[in-house]
Amino acid sequence: MAQVLAAERAAALELLAGIERELSAIIDSGSAGADDEHDPEGATLAFERQHAAALLDGARRRLAEIDAALVRLADGSYGQCTACGAPIGAARLSARPTASTCIRCAAVR
């Protein structure tokens, strides 16, 4: 599982870097005409910035989930539900290696 999580972490870091580059390019392209309100392209630029920022937030959350799973793996609690302590099913961990809760607790949430 460590290899799977390491690969997911590498992919998440690559995605994060790509989104950061995209957001930076959007911000740079809008800084020449900083008056988004009166620029016909302003709404588009504002939307693109918000969209990229939301993607960036999601990528950061994903990286945090992977890091938390790696910590659980290191301390021996990986595969154990953080809510009720029951084992997390192998099928769930296979489908979602960062899962921290069993199916029952995830459904309640």
N, C-alpha and C positions, 0 to 999 in steps of 0.2 A: 504494500500500500504506500510505502514511503516513496517509491519510484513514481507512482501515479500522482501523488500529491506534489512531488517535485516538478513533474512535467506540467501539471496544472498551474503551479506557481510561476513557472517560466513563461507559460502562455499568457497568464494574467499580467505579468510584468510587461510583456511585449505589447499587449493590448493597451495597457495603461499608458505606456510611452507613446504609442500611436495616437491615442486620443489627446494626450497632452500636446503633441505636435500639431494636431488638427485644431485644437482650441487656440493655441498660440497663433497659428496662421489666420484663423478667423478674426482674432483680436487685432492682429497686425493689419489685416486688410481693412478693418473698420476704423483704424486710428487715423487714416488720412482724412476721412470725412467723419469726424467725431460727432456730428449732429445727426444722430439716427432718427430723431423725431421728424426732421424736415427733409430727409434724404429718401427718395423713392425706394432705395434698396435697404433703408434702415430697418424696416420691419423684418426683412429676410435675415439680415445680419444679427439682429437681436434674437430671432428664433434659432438661428444656427448656434449662437453662443449658448443659449439656454439648453439646447439639445445636447451639445457637446459637454456642457457642464454636468448635465444629468447622466450622460454616459460615463463621465469621469467618476462621478459619485458611485455609480454601480460597479465600476471596475475596482475602485478602492474597497468597497464592501466585499467584493468577491475575494480580493487579495487578503483581506482581514479574516474571512472565513477559512481560507486555505491555511493561513498562518495559525489560526486557532486549532485547526485539525492537526497540524504538525506538532503543536504543543501537546495536544491530547495523545498523539501517537508516542511522543517522547516520554510522557509521564505515565503511560500505561492505561490511560482511561479512554483511548480511542475505541469506538465501537460500543460504548456504554452511554445510554441516554443521560444527558445532563439534567433532565427534569425529574425522571423517576428512578434512574439507576438500572433499568432493565437493559438487556442487550439490544443493540440495533441490528435488525436483520441484515444478513449478508447481501440480499438482493437490493435493499435500500442503499447500503454502503457502496455497492457496485454501481448503482445508478447515480448516486450522489455521494461521492467520497468525503465531502465536507459535512455531511449530516451530523448534527449533534443531538438529535432527538429521535426516538423511535416513532414509528408510524402513528401509534395511538396518541402520543403527546403532540406530534406535529399536527394531527387532525384537530386537536383541542385548541391549539394556538390559532 
